[in-house]
Structure formats: C-alpha cells, structure tokens
C-alpha cells in the first residue's frame, strides 16, 4: 500500500489545491455575475441504464451534447482528449481507419481481425468486434462516455482496458435538424447533416448523411502527388415506433463507404537492417525516415484511391415497460464490413514487401435485459448475450527481398467465434448513504481457425507477369495445409464488487474490485503449421480502485478522482519471430508470456468560474511494468528475463486543459474555446525500438464561433503547435521498421445551421 498511499495523498493534495483555486475565483466573481444554474448534469448509460455520472461508482469521463456542439471532432480519436490515461491513434495499416485504442496502458495496435480488441468501442449498444472501422466518425454523436478499467461484467469479453460508449440522438416528433459544412487544410471538405421529424403520432424518423473528401497530409515523392487522398460517404436512418406508452421499437440502418489511397508508411532503418545494408535504403539519422521528412513518403505503390472499406450496420431494439419499475429490453445487431487494400509496407521506391489484403467481416449479436429501476433499495440489470462472428482474409505477399527478383505467396484464413454469456449487476442500498454493488458475468467462447497456403510464384523481374517457377503448397517446405479447422473453447467468470458511501448529497466515495477478460484465439498471420493450430489462452485483469465523486459551490464545480492498481495475468503478447524455410521467413505469434502491474491515479475537474467562463481538465498518472516475464524476445532460441521492457503506449503522464468563454456580442453569441492536451513520452514497439519512440507531445486546439439565432460560423485550428509524433511503429527485427506520423497543424472554417 506504500505506493498506493503516496498516490492517494498526491490526489488529495492536488484536488484540494484545485478546489481552493476554483472556489476563490468563483467567489471573486459572484458579486458581478448573474445567478447561474450551475454545470449541466451529465446522463450516462455506462451500466446499461440511465444514471447521473456522479452516481456511478467507477471511473468515467463523459461529454454531453452541449460540449460536443462546441468541438470540431473528426472521429473517435478526438474524443479521447476528454479523458485521462487514454491514447487513440490511426495505425494507417488498413482502410477505413484501423484503431489503436489504449486505456491505462491496455490496448491493441494490430490490423489482423484475429486479434481481439482490448478496449471495446460501442455505438448504440452494439459492440464493434474488430479494430478496422472502430475510428467512428463524429456524425450525429449525442454523448461520449469513456469507461476506464475492466468492464467484464456488463460489457463482457475484450473490454479489459475499458469501453468507449457512443450514443446517437433519438428521432423526434418535432422537425429538428443540423447541417454542418467545413473546409480545412489539405483540401479537406466535410459535410454532415441530420434531420428528424414525425411521420405519424406514433412514428418518428431520423435521417443522417455525411461526405468527406481530402488530399491528406502526406505527399508521395515517388509518385509526385498527394499520397493520402480519400473520399468518405455515409447515410443512415432510424425509425422510432411507440404504439403504446409501454412499448418502444427502434430500427436503424447505416451504410458507409470509404475510398482512399493505401496508408502511407515510412521506412525507418538501422545500418544493420537488411533494407539498409542490402538495398541502400538507410535512415539519414536515428528515428528519421528514409525520405528525410515525416510528411513525405517514397513508396512505389499506386496512390489512386484503390483501397476500399464498406460498412453496413443494422440495429433493432425493443423496450417494454412491465410496470412495477421493471423494463424488458431486446437488442439485435448486425455488422458487415468488406475491405480491400494493396499496401506498400516496405515504403521504398522498390517492391520489397507489399501485401494485398481483401477481407470480409460479419458479426451478429443478440442481447436481452431485464432492468429493475425505481427508488427502492434494490435496482439491477439481468441479461443474456449471444455473439456470432466470421471473418475471411485472402492475403497475398509480394516479396522482393528474399533472393529472387519477385516472389508472391498467398494464404487464406477463415476464423469464426461463437460466444454466450449471462450477466447480473445490482445495487442494494444498505442504508440511505451506503450502497453495495455486486455483479458477475459467465462467458463461454468457442473459436475455429482454418489456414491454407496457396501456390508460391517466382518471377524473373519485379513485375507480376510470366512466372519462372510455381511451387504448390504440397511441395513447399513448411507450407500450411489444413483440411479441417482447429477448434478451442474457453470459459471465464468476471466478477465485480463495489461499496459506495454518500457523505452528502454532493460527495460520494467508493471502493471497487472488477475483473476483465480478453478471449483466447488463434494466430491470424502464421507461417508454420504449429503457429496456425496452437491456440493462445485468455488474459485476465483485476482492477482495485478507490475514488470519489463530488460537486461543490451550487453545482458550479465538479471534481472526480480515483486511484487504481491493476494486475494482469497471462498477458497476451504479439511477437514478430523468424520462420526459416517459409516464403516470408517470418511470422507473427501471440503468446501468453507475462504478468504485469499497472497503477496510478486520475483526476477530472470542471468548474464554472462565471456564467460565461468554464474551465475543465484532467490529469492521469500511470506506472506500468511487466512482472514475471520470461520469453525468447530476441528470437535466439534462448528465453530471457524481459521485465526490463517498457509496456507499449503507456505514458506516465497525460493531461488535458480546456477553457470555454461565451458572451453576447451584438445580435449574437460569441464563443471562444481552447484545449491543450499532453501525452507523455512512450514506447510504440514491443522491443522498445528507440527509433520508434515518442517523446512528450502537446496538442493545442482552438476555435472562435459566432452564433446568430440558429446559424453559427466558426474558425478553428487543430494541433496548433504542430506536433509530429508517431501514431504507429512496427519493428520487423533485423529487416526494417515502419511508422506513420500524427496529423500536422490544420486550420478550418465551418458553418453550422440548426433548426
């Protein structure tokens, strides 16, 4: 408890200082300020029922509709700034936005759909089961909730780090709507709109649409043109049917299509790497791409918007009020994605390593809930959940560094997952002030995987024409040939216990223990039969947390904080290892290699200094370390003690400071907003490659808006300090490394019309 006690004392000291400062500022302004209604209450559905943020005994940050209307977020990445200890990046490894989402140092940054997420992204109660497409666009988002720490009870598998829960607006009987048009740097055009109206007294319809086109912030010197062009289109509709006061039916459908240039990666090489020593593509200095500029690439793949990501999603919900504070809910979800991309991973003017990756994903979910609300001593949610998913990838490698001028190898992978779960979480008020929360979820997973290598072709030149040799998989040494799929099942129970005490109507403290569970699985990028058929086991995470929620000064100041200790067991690690005798000579394996301990604290503050001036901020501290980690991390055949490695994407410090000022000027309202977000130094690669390490970064966003009646004109800047840290770093040991930079400084103007 020594470290935890020190952290707790720091939290209390920092919180006391902030409260005192805010209180003095508020009191100084009270004489001149008009009476204020205080901060807007934030309603969340983090526990699958409607609650006030301040009543939930766990770590949650949230943005409501009022806050979101003042921001110019493009996708889920921008939402992360509202929460401490959160990192979200686009890995640029596939079409549609491949998310690397980390909360408290826990997450996944891999393009393969065989790798389950460690942080859940949920939209309108539907969990997205893959990283591709998880960078959801900021279209018609009404509320964003960031749940930190394992959410194994109510959200289940693959939410060990936490959950990002997004909710969209509901259809209304009145004619309402919003349209926003934006022009910003890099020839970026964005148009979004949503309109809602009643069809009959019992039926309301909402229709939404979006279009985005950009040249991107990367220039391809080899092709002599912008290398990150994309077009995005989306359309959606939702029907809300209320035939009786007790019954509500909601049906929605969304279609999205992205056409874009393949991701523009940068080759970063050491003098000992093959691409440098053997081909002369050398970084001019450590950490610098071979192009010499993070925003200039030299890859030779076409930049012709040939990459494609298509998404279709249907959601059906039924709610029935049974009376007596009981409500029955049923939620159906269907998600299908289809993608294709030919990507230049070597990022050189030659074809050293490219891939063609057409992939298809389909998931179906069914969930039933019985909810007991009301004001009695007992409230609960009881549910059952069913998951069914399937994905197929037809991978093709283009290899120009293996000896022959060009070698192509292909591999078909199909994996399925079926999961069943039953869960319960209930609150019982022992007294008016003391509340006990108990929960648990039992999950059973069943996975299958079948992998088959295809014919290897060898060509006399770097062009894929007129092969000089064809080697069928039956003759290729080490080729994977599977007639039937490999199968494996796992079961896990994830409990939750918390005790909270209301010291006053505005101050609550809590103690929490919860467990998260990330499913086991099969390698999706194997080069050997052993890697294809040997499953890896689930990982579990136990979270011990102390926290408080508080509001002061007539609800003008909201202060929440928590201190936590999390213990990882059977932590899954992705390793790039040699595979001699195979077409690529390498493979990616997931192993249960380590234990880890993560501890820290988080503070969240919002203060209404005057009726016109509001400040908000947060700070997160994280100490993440491996424990009992022994593995063959250097691919020498000899396991070593690997606890000296630093955990990826786990900066010690993150913090965010926001300020908002509003004042009547002339016939309208002037709004000024600024946000400074800090991410501490952190590793991006498993082996802590210093050439792919991020230093501390500070991102400043600002905006000035003027609203007259229902029309708002805004000018904004993003990343005003022009930070250029890496969003992805991948190390192919002794061959080369690749990376991609974060978006640079950008300016824009937007016009928003509401009605």
N, C-alpha and C positions, 0 to 999 in steps of 0.2 A: 504493500500500500504506500511505500515511500514515494514512488514516482507519481502515483495517482493523487496522493495528498498534496504534493507540490503543485501539480497541475490544477487541482481544485482551488488551492489558495490563490494561484495566479488568476483563475477565472473570477473568483470573488473580488479580488483586488481591482482587476480591470473593469468589472461590471460596476463596482461601487464608484470608481472614478468617472465612468461614462454617465451614470445616473446623476451624479452630483453636477457634472458639467451641463448636462441637458436641463436639469431642474433649474439651475441658475439662469440659463438662457431663457427658459420659458417664463420664469418669474419676472425677469427683467423686461419681458415684452408684454406681460399681462396688462399693464396699465394702459398701453396704447392700442392693444389688439382687440379686435371684435371677438365676442364669445365664439368658441369653436366646438363643433360636435365631437372632436377627437378623431383618432385614427379609425379608418373603416375596418369593421370586423371581417376577418378572412375565414370563409367557409371552406372546409376540405372534405374529401371523401376517401382519405387515406385508409380508413378502416371499413370501407365498403358501406358506409352510412354517413349521413350529413352531420358534421360536427364543426364547432368553432375550433380554429387552430390552437387556441390557448387551452383547450380542454383535453388535448391528445397528449398522453404521457410517453412521447418518443420524440426523436429529433426530426423535425420537418421544417422546411422553408417553403414559402408559397408566394406566388404572385397572382393577384386577382385581376379582373377585367379592367379596373381603373388604372392600375400600374402598367398593365400590358399595353394600354392605349397610348401611353407616353413613350413607349420604346419603339425601336426600329429593328427588332429581331428578325433575322432571316430564317433561322431554323433552331433546332434544339440546342446547338452549341451556344447560342447567345443567352438562352435561359439559364445556363449553368452559373453565370455570374451572380445570380441571386442567392447562391448557397455556398457555404464554406466547404472545403475539402472535396471539391468536385472539379474534374477535368473532362472535357468533351472535345474531341477532335475528329476531323475527317481524314481517314488514313490514305485517301487517294488510290486505294488498291482495287477499286471496282466501281461500276456505275451506280448512280442513284444515291451516293453518299454512304460510305461504309464507316459506321460509327465506332470510335474508341471511347467508351464511357467508363470512367473510373470514379468511384466514391470511396473516400477514406483509403485510397491506395489499392482498391479491389476493382478489377475490371478485365476486359479482353480487348486486344487490338489485332484481331486476325480476320481475314476476309472469308475463310472457309466456314461454310454453314454447318459443318460437323462440330465446330467449336461453339458450345452453348454460351450465350451471354452470361456475365456475372452481375450485371445491372439490368433490371427489367425496364423496358420502355412500354408504357401502357397508354393507349388512347381510347377514350370512351369505353373503358372496362375490358379492352382487348389487348392482351399481351403480344408483343411482336417477338417472334422466336428466333430472329436472325439479326446480325449486325447490318447487313445491307438494307437500306431503306429506313433505318432507325433514326436518321437525321431528319426528323419530320419537319416540314416547312411550317412557318408561322402563319398558317391560314386558319382564320376563324377559331383561334385558340382563346378560350374564355378563362382558363385557370391552369396554372402550372404548379405542381407540388413535387418537391424533391424530398424523398424519404431516405434518410441516411442510416446505414446499418442494415443487417439482415432482416428480410421481410418474409421469412419462411412460412409463417402461419397463414396469413391471408393471401399472399401472392405466390407462395409455393416455391417450386424449383427455379433455379437460375436467377435468384434475386439476393445473392449473398452480400453484395455491396450495397444494395438499396434499390429503389424504384423511382423512375421519373414518370409521374402520373399526369397526363394531359386530358383536359375536358374541353369539349367544344360547346358553343352556345346551343340552346334549345330553340326549336321553332316557336314562333309566337303568333297569336291570332291577329295582333295589330300589324300593320305594314311597317316593317322596320328593315334597316339595312345599312351597309357601309361599303364604300368603294375607296380604295387607296391606289394611287398611281405614283411610282417612284422612278427617278432616273439618278444613277450614281456612277462612280468611277468605273473604268474598264468597259464602257459602253453597255452598262447594265440597265435593263428596262424591267420593271416589275409592276404587274397589275393584279390586284386582288379584289374580290367582291363577294358579298354575301347579302342575300335578301330573304326575308321571312314574311309570311302572310297566311291568313286563314282561308281555307277553301270552303269549309262548312263550319258550323259552330263546334263540331267535334273533331275536325281535321285541320291541322296546320302543316305548312310545307316550308322548308328552308332549302335554298339552292345556293351553292357556292362555286366559285371558279377562280383560277389563278393562271397567270402566264409570266414566265421569267426568261429573259434572254441575256446572255453576257458573253464577252470575249475572254473573260478570265484575266487573272493577274500574272500568268506565266507566258513568256514569249519563247517559241521554239526556234533557235538559231539555225538548226539544220534545215528546217522546212521554211524558214524566213517568214513566219506568220504567227499570230497568237496561237497558243497550244492548249488552251483550256476553254474553248468555246462550248456553250451548252444552251439547250432550249428545254424548258420545263413547262408542262401543261397539266392542269388538274381540273376536274369537275366533280361535284358531289351533290347529293340531295338527301334530305331526311324528312320523313313523314312522322308526325306525332298525332296519334289517334287516341281520343279519350271518350269512348262511347258511354261510359258511366263515371260517376265520381270515384268509384273504387278501382276501375280498370284503366291502365295506360299501356299503349302499344307504340313502340318506336321502331322504325325501319329506315336504314340508311345504306347508301352505296357510294363508293368513291372510286374514281379511276384517275391514275396518274401516269404520265409518260415523260421520260427524260431521254433526250438525245444529246450526247456530249462527246467531246474528244476524250480518248483514253487518258487516264490520270498521268500527269507529267511528273515523273520521279527524277531524282538526282542521284547520279553515281558518285559515291564518296569512297576513295580507295587509299589504302596504305601502300607503302613501297613494296611490301611483301605480298600483297594481294595479287592473284592471278591476272586480273584485268589491268593492273598497273605493270607488273613485271613482265607479263607475256604479251600484252597488247598495247602498252604505252598510254593507257588512259589513267593518268595519275592526278590525284588532287594536288593543286598548287601549294597547299599548306594544310595542316591538320584541320579537319572539320569543314573544309571548303569543297564544294562540288567541283567536278572536273570542268564545268563550264566557267568557273570563277565567280558566278553570281547566283544567288538563291532563286532569283526570279527569271533566270534564263536557262533553258534546257537544251540538250543537243541530241536527244533521241531521234531515231530514224523511222519510227512508226508513223503512219499517216495521221494527220490531225484533221479529220473530215467528219466529225460527229458520228463516227461509226459505232460508238458504244451506245447501248440502249438498255434502259431499265423501265419495265412496265409493271404497274401495281394495280390490283383490283381488290377491294375490300368491301364486304357486306356485313352489317351488324343488325341483329334483331333483338329487341328487349321487350319483355312483358313484365309489368308490375301490377300486383293485385293486392289491394288493401283488404285483409281478412277481418279487420276490426279488432278491438282489444289490444291495440298497439302492435299487431302483427302484420307483416307485409311479406308477400311471396314474390320472388323475382326469378326470371329465367333470362339468360343472356346467351345468344348464339353468335359466333364469329367465324368468318371465312376470309382468308387472306391468300392471295396467289400473286407470285412475282415471277417474271420472266426476264432474264438479262443476258446480254452478250457483250463481250469486250475482247479485243486483241491488244494486249498491253505490253509495252516495252519496259521490262523490269531492269534490263542492264543499263538503260539510259545513256547509251553511247551511240555514235553515228553508225555502228555496225549491228548486225543481228547476232548478238552473243547469247542473250536469253530473253525470248519473248514467250508469251502464253496466249492461247485462245481459250476463253473460259465461258462458254454458254452454260447457263444454269437455270434450273426451274425449282421453285419452292411452292408448297401448298400446305396450309395449316387449317384445321377445323377445331373449334373449341365449343364446348357446351358447359354451362355453369348454372346451377340452381342454388338459390339462397333463401333461407327463412330468417327474417330480421325481426327482432323484438326491440322496439324503441320505447318511447314514453319517459315518464319521470319517476318510475318505480325504482326500487333498489337494484333490480336486475335488468340489464339490457344485453343483447347478444346478437351474433350472426352465426348461422349454421349453414354449411354449404357442401356441395359436391361438385367436382370438376373433372372434365374429360378433355384430353388433348390427343390429336392425331395429326402427324406431320410427315411429309415426304419431300426429299429433295434429290435432284439428279444433277450431276455436273459431267460434261464431256470435255475433259481437259486435254489440251494439245500443247506440247512444249516445242519451241523452236530453239535449238541449241547450236551455237556456233563456236563454242569454246572447248568442245570435247575432243577435238582432234581432227575430225572430218570438217570440210567447209560448212556443211549444214546437216544436222540430224534432227528428225522430228520423231517424237514419241507421243502416244496418246493413251489416255486412261479414262474409263467410265466408272463413276462412283454413284451408287444409289444407297441412301440411308433412310430408314423410317424410325419414327418414335411414336409410341403409344403410352400415355400416362393417365393414371387415375388417382384422384385424391379426394379425401374427405377432411373437412376442417371445422373448427369451432373457435370462436373468441368471444368472451363475455366479460362484462363489468359487473361487479357486485359492490354496492355501497354498504360497507360495514357500519359506518356512521355517516352523518351528513358531510363530514370532512374527509374520511378515509375510504379509499376505493381500491379494491383488488381486481386485477385483470388476469384472467387465465385463458390460454389458448393453446391449440395444438393442431398439427396437420400430419396426416399419414399419406405418403406418396408412394406409388408403385410405378416404376418406369420399365419399359421394355423397348430395346433398340435392336435394329438389324442393320447390317452393312454388307454390301457386295461390291467388290472391286475387280475389275478386269483390265489388264493392259492390252493395248492393241498393237498392230504391226509397227515396227520401227523402220523408218525410211532414211536412207543416207543419200545425199545429193552431192554432185561434184562441184557445185558453186553455192553461193549464199541464197540462190533463188530456189523456191519450192517447185521445181519442174524437172522432169526426166530423172527419176531416182536411179542411182547406180547400184543400189542394193536394198532389198526388202527383207526384214527379219521378222517372221511371225512370232507371236508370244510363246508358242510351244517350243521354239528353237532358241529363244533369247535366254541367256543365263539370268536367273533371279527374277524372271517375269512373274507377275501375279496373275494367276488363272483360278477363278473361283466359280464352281458350278452352282453352289448354294450359298446363301448369305450367312455370315457369322451372326450369332444371337447372344444377347445377355440381358439380364434383368437385375434391377436393384430396388430396394425399398428403404424408406427413411421416415423417421418421425421427427418433426421440428416443433419444439415447444416454445412457449412464451409465458413469462410471469412478470407482472409489474405491480407495484404498490405506489399509490399517489396520495398526497395529503394536501388539502386546500387550507392553507394558513389563513387566508382571507378570500373574499370573492375574486381578488385580482392576483393572488400569489399562490402557486402550486409547485410542489416539489415531487419528484418521482424517482424510483429505483426500478431498473429494468434488466431482465435477462431474456435474450432471444437467440434463436439458432437459425442459421441459413443453410441451404443445401443446394449444391450445384451438381447436376447429374453427371454420371459417368458416360462413357461413349467409346467410339472407335475413331481412329485416326482417319482423317479425310484426305490426306495428301501422302499416302505411303509409297515407298519404292520397293519394299520387301513384303513377302507373304506374312512374315511374323508381325510386322507393324500393322498390316491390314486386318489381321484376325485376332490380335491380342487386345482386349479392351483395357481401358484405364478406369479406375474407380471414382466414385463421387468424392467431392470435398465438402467439408462442413466447417462452419464458422460460428463460434459462440461469442455473443456480444454482452458485456456487462456495462451498464450505463447509469449514471446519476445525473439528474438535470432539474432545471426549474423553468417555469413559465410565469411571466409577470407583466402587469400593466399598471402604470402609475399616472399621477397628475391628470386626473379626469380623462383617462384613456388617451393622453397625448404621447405617452412613452411606452413602448413595448420592448421588453428585454427578456430574451430566452437564452439559455446556456446549457451545455451538457459536457460531462467528462466521460470518456469511454475507454474500455480495454477489450480488445477482440483477439481471440485465439483461433488460429487456423489449424485444421487437421487434414492431412492428405492433400495438401495444396497442389493443384494441377499446374504443371509447368510445360510449356511448349519449347522443344529443343530442335534446332537445326543440326542434324548429325550426318556424317559421311555414310554412304551406302555403296560400297565398292561393287563393281560388276553390274550396276543398273544404268539405265540410259542417262539419268541426270547426275548420278554419282552422289546424290544427297537425298535426304528425306526429312520430313517434319514429324516428330513424335511427341505425344502428350504423355507425361508420366506423373505419377503421384510421388513426388520427390521430397517434399519438405513440410515442415511446420513453420508457422510464422506468428508473430505477435505484433499487433498494431494498437497504439494507444495515443490519446490526445484529447483535445477539447475543442469546442465550438461555441461561439458567441454570436447572437443575432440581435440587432438593435434597430428600432425605428422610432424616430422622435419628431413630433410636430412642434417645431420651435415657435412658429407663429402660424396663424391660419393660412398664410401664403407660403411659408418656408418649411419644408420637411427634409430631414436627413435620414439616411438608412445605411446600414453597413453590417459587415460580418467579418469574423476572423476565425480561421481554422488552423490548428496545430496538429501535426501528425508525426509520430515516431514509429516507423515501420521497419521491422527487422526479421530476417529469416532465423528460425530456430531448428536445430537438429536436421540440417540439410546436407546430405552426402550424395553425390552423384558424379557421373562421368561427364562433367560440363564442358570439358575441352576435347572430347571425342578421342581420347588417347587410349581408351580401354581400362583406365585406372580411375576409380571413383576417388573424389577428394572432398574435403570439408568445404562446402560452398557458402557457409554462413557469412563470409566477408562480402558477398554481393549485396548491393542495394536493390530493394524492390522497385520495379518499374513504376513510373507515373505516380510517385508518392512524395510530392514536395513537402518539406517540413511546414512551410507556411503558405497559406492562401488568405487573401483578404480582399474585401470589396467595400468601396465607399461611394454612396450615391447621394445626390442633392437635387431637390426639385423646388422651383420657385414659380409661383403663379400670381399674376396681378392684372386687374382690369386696367387696360390702356386704351383710351378712345372707345370705339364701339365694340371692342372685342377683348379677349383674354390672351395675355402674353404668358408663355410657358417656357422656362429655361430648365434644362436637365443636363446633368453631368454624372459620369460614372467612371471610377478608376478601379481597375481590377488587377490584383497582383497574384502571380503564380511563382512560387519559389523554384530554385534550381532542382532539377530532377533527371533521372535516367530514363531513356527510351528503349534500351535494349536489355535483354536478359543478362548478357555478359558485361553490361556497363561499358560498352564501347565509348571511349572519350570523344571520338569524332562525331558521335550522335547523341551528345549530352546537351540538355537545355540549361542555360543559365537562367537567373531570375528575369521575369518579364513583367512589364507594366502596360496594360492596355487601357487607354483613355477614350471613352465615347462621350460625345456631347451633342446636344440638339437645341434649336430655338424654334418654337412654334407660335403661331398666332391664329386664334380661332374667332371667327365671327359667325354667330349662330351655329349652323351645322357644318361649316366649312373650315378646315384647318390647313394652313400652309406651313411646311416645316423645312428647315435646313439642318442637316446633321453631318457628323463626322464619326468614323469608326476607326479604332486603332490609331488615334491621332499622333501617338508617339512613335509609330511605325516600327513596332516590334516585329522581328522576323524569325522567331523560334521555330523549331521543327515540330510538325504535328504527327509525324511518323518517322521511325527509324528502325530499320531491319538489317541485321548483320548476318550475311552468308559467310560463315567462317572461312578465311583464307582465300576467298574468291572476290567478293566486293561487298559493299554495303549500299543501301539506298535510303533516301529520305525525301520529305516534302515540307515546304515552309508554310507557315500560317499566312492568312491573307494580310497584305500590307495596308497602309493607310488608305482610306477611301472617303470620299465626300459625296453627298447626295441631296436631292430635294424631293419632297413628297407633298402630294395634295390628297387630303382625306375628306370625303363627303359622307356624312351620316344622315339618316332620315328615319 
